[in-house]
Amino acid sequence: MPIQSKPRLALWGLVLLASLLQGCGPLVVAGATYGGALIHERRSAQTVWADDALELRVKNLLAQNPEINQRSRINATSYNLSVLLTGQAQTRAISRQFANQVSELANVRLVYNEIEIGPNIGLSRISADTYLTSRAKLALTMVDLPDFDITRVKVTTENAVVYLMGLVTREEADAVVERVRRIPGVERVVRIFEYI
């Protein structure tokens, strides 16, 4: 295809896409918001999308393993192709088996197995963890460092333990942990940072 026709083809592609998305304003806004967040990312756009895909693949893997799924409550969070597993499993063997399966998925660099051994937590604890995650994200807005952006830190809470993932400087990591550890109800803060 001649080089001169590529811009014209791209324009027709945008026109076609716009006509297909007519009435899909929320999708366009969500896409723009997602794209805007990528501006401040230290991960490449490809890695951000791969992390999102990894989280879905881990959920699917769990659903495809009823012998594990029925005896656990496992969540996955991926950041920079490292997968954090949290939740509960009835036995250490179940926890290890699932972590090993996750480690074999394509694109997975590291697996952090933080699955607790014991009964599943209840709905009230899950709700409290969601609230703690929100409080932690709000606390990140109080970090006063040059060029710090809260979108570079991923927050996950499980059973009052807050896990922090991200590509940060050591100074940023220390400031983030200091803010989060002071939140009432947080029992422990676990750093799973990669330092730049």
C-alpha positions as CSV (number, residue, x, y, z in Angstrom):
1,M,0.0,0.0,0.0
2,P,1.4,3.4,-0.9
3,I,2.5,5.6,2.0
4,Q,0.2,8.5,0.8
5,S,-2.9,6.4,1.3
6,K,-2.3,5.4,4.9
7,P,-3.5,8.8,6.4
8,R,-6.7,8.5,4.2
9,L,-7.2,4.9,5.4
10,A,-6.8,6.0,9.0
11,L,-9.3,8.7,8.5
12,W,-11.9,6.3,7.0
13,G,-11.2,3.9,9.9
14,L,-12.0,6.7,12.4
15,V,-15.1,7.6,10.6
16,L,-16.2,4.0,10.6
17,L,-15.4,3.7,14.3
18,A,-17.3,6.8,15.1
19,S,-20.4,5.6,13.3
20,L,-20.2,2.2,15.1
21,L,-19.8,3.9,18.5
22,Q,-22.7,6.3,17.9
23,G,-24.6,6.4,21.2
24,C,-21.7,4.9,23.1
25,G,-20.6,8.0,24.8
26,P,-19.8,6.3,28.1
27,L,-17.4,4.0,26.3
28,V,-15.6,6.8,24.6
29,V,-15.3,8.7,27.9
30,A,-14.0,5.6,29.7
31,G,-11.5,5.1,26.9
32,A,-10.4,8.7,27.1
33,T,-10.0,8.4,30.9
34,Y,-8.0,5.2,30.5
35,G,-5.8,6.8,27.9
36,G,-5.4,9.9,30.1
37,A,-4.2,7.7,33.0
38,L,-1.6,6.2,30.7
39,I,0.1,9.5,30.3
40,H,1.4,9.3,33.9
41,E,2.2,5.6,33.8
42,R,5.8,4.4,34.1
43,R,4.7,1.1,32.5
44,S,4.2,0.9,28.8
45,A,0.7,0.9,27.4
46,Q,1.2,-2.6,26.3
47,T,2.2,-3.7,29.8
48,V,-0.8,-1.9,31.3
49,W,-3.1,-3.8,29.0
50,A,-1.2,-7.1,29.6
51,D,-1.7,-6.6,33.4
52,D,-5.4,-6.2,32.9
53,A,-5.5,-9.3,30.7
54,L,-3.5,-11.2,33.3
55,E,-6.0,-10.5,36.0
56,L,-8.8,-11.8,33.8
57,R,-6.8,-14.9,32.8
58,V,-6.2,-15.7,36.5
59,K,-9.9,-15.4,37.3
60,N,-10.7,-17.7,34.3
61,L,-8.0,-20.2,35.5
62,L,-9.6,-20.2,39.0
63,A,-13.1,-20.8,37.4
64,Q,-11.7,-23.7,35.4
65,N,-10.4,-25.4,38.5
66,P,-13.5,-26.2,40.6
67,E,-11.4,-28.3,43.0
68,I,-9.5,-25.2,43.9
69,N,-12.3,-22.6,43.5
70,Q,-14.7,-24.5,45.8
71,R,-12.0,-24.6,48.6
72,S,-10.7,-21.1,48.4
73,R,-11.4,-17.4,47.8
74,I,-8.6,-16.1,45.7
75,N,-8.0,-12.7,44.1
76,A,-5.3,-11.6,41.7
77,T,-3.8,-8.2,41.1
78,S,-1.2,-7.7,38.4
79,Y,1.3,-4.9,38.1
80,N,4.2,-4.8,35.6
81,L,3.5,-8.5,34.9
82,S,3.9,-9.5,38.5
83,V,0.8,-11.2,40.0
84,L,-0.2,-10.8,43.6
85,L,-2.5,-13.6,44.9
86,T,-4.5,-12.7,48.0
87,G,-7.4,-14.3,49.7
88,Q,-7.9,-17.6,51.6
89,A,-7.4,-21.3,50.8
90,Q,-8.3,-24.3,53.0
91,T,-4.9,-25.8,52.7
92,R,-1.3,-24.8,51.9
93,A,-1.4,-27.4,49.1
94,I,-4.3,-25.6,47.4
95,S,-2.5,-22.2,47.7
96,R,0.8,-23.6,46.2
97,Q,-1.0,-25.5,43.4
98,F,-2.8,-22.4,42.2
99,A,0.2,-20.2,42.5
100,N,2.2,-22.7,40.4
101,Q,-0.5,-22.7,37.8
102,V,-0.5,-18.9,37.7
103,S,3.3,-18.8,37.3
104,E,2.9,-20.9,34.1
105,L,0.7,-18.4,32.4
106,A,2.2,-16.4,29.5
107,N,3.7,-13.0,30.4
108,V,3.9,-13.7,34.2
109,R,7.3,-12.6,35.5
110,L,6.7,-13.1,39.2
111,V,4.0,-14.5,41.5
112,Y,3.6,-13.2,45.0
113,N,1.6,-15.8,46.9
114,E,0.0,-14.0,49.9
115,I,-3.0,-16.4,50.2
116,E,-3.8,-17.0,53.8
117,I,-4.6,-20.6,55.0
118,G,-7.9,-20.7,56.7
119,P,-11.6,-20.1,56.2
120,N,-12.9,-17.5,53.8
121,I,-13.5,-14.1,55.2
122,G,-17.1,-12.8,55.5
123,L,-18.9,-10.1,53.6
124,S,-18.5,-7.6,56.4
125,R,-14.7,-8.0,56.3
126,I,-14.7,-7.8,52.5
127,S,-16.7,-4.5,52.7
128,A,-14.3,-3.2,55.3
129,D,-11.3,-4.1,53.1
130,T,-13.0,-2.2,50.2
131,Y,-13.3,0.8,52.4
132,L,-9.7,0.6,53.5
133,T,-8.6,0.5,49.9
134,S,-10.6,3.7,49.2
135,R,-9.0,5.3,52.3
136,A,-5.5,4.3,51.2
137,K,-6.1,5.7,47.7
138,L,-7.3,8.9,49.2
139,A,-4.2,9.0,51.5
140,L,-2.0,8.8,48.4
141,T,-3.4,12.2,47.3
142,M,-1.7,13.7,50.4
143,V,1.8,12.5,49.4
144,D,3.7,15.7,48.7
145,L,6.6,14.8,46.5
146,P,7.6,16.4,43.1
147,D,6.3,14.4,40.1
148,F,4.5,11.9,42.3
149,D,1.4,10.6,40.7
150,I,-1.1,8.3,42.6
151,T,-1.9,6.4,39.5
152,R,1.5,4.8,39.7
153,V,0.6,2.8,42.8
154,K,-1.9,0.0,42.9
155,V,-3.6,-0.7,46.2
156,T,-5.2,-4.0,47.3
157,T,-6.5,-4.8,50.7
158,E,-7.2,-8.3,52.1
159,N,-8.2,-9.0,55.7
160,A,-7.0,-5.5,56.9
161,V,-3.6,-6.0,55.2
162,V,-2.9,-3.4,52.5
163,Y,-0.7,-4.4,49.6
164,L,1.1,-1.7,47.6
165,M,2.4,-2.4,44.1
166,G,4.0,0.1,41.6
167,L,7.0,1.4,39.9
168,V,8.3,4.1,42.3
169,T,11.4,5.7,43.7
170,R,12.4,4.7,47.3
171,E,11.4,8.1,48.5
172,E,8.0,7.7,47.0
173,A,7.6,4.2,48.5
174,D,8.5,5.4,52.0
175,A,6.1,8.4,51.7
176,V,3.3,6.1,50.5
177,V,3.8,3.5,53.2
178,E,4.0,6.2,55.9
179,R,0.6,7.6,54.8
180,V,-1.1,4.2,54.4
181,R,0.1,2.7,57.7
182,R,-1.6,5.5,59.7
183,I,-5.1,4.7,58.4
184,P,-7.3,3.4,61.2
185,G,-8.0,-0.3,60.7
186,V,-4.9,-1.1,58.7
187,E,-3.1,-3.9,60.5
188,R,-0.2,-4.2,58.1
189,V,1.3,-2.7,55.0
190,V,3.1,-4.9,52.5
191,R,5.4,-3.3,49.9
192,I,5.5,-5.1,46.5
193,F,7.2,-2.2,44.8
194,E,9.7,-2.2,42.0
195,Y,12.2,0.7,42.4
196,I,13.3,3.0,39.6
